[in-house]
């Protein structure tokens, strides 16, 4: 757990002065306002936004899935 003066919560999110430390990071008004991924309520579609762009990780994961599928198909032929 970060110390009181670090301005970071236990997950590494910035805790700004106008945000209550008892509120989950995805609910902080300043983080929601600064996030280009979520709506004004802190949701990305129907999912609570964590304010992190996972596009690159999802792309790498799909490459791995496609490679495994291709390997499996190659082994059956």
Secondary structure, DSSP 8 states (H G I E B T S, - for coil): ---TTS-B-TTS-B--TTS-TTS-GGG-HHHHHH-SSS-TTSEETTEE--S---HHHHHHHHHHHHHHHHHHHHHH-
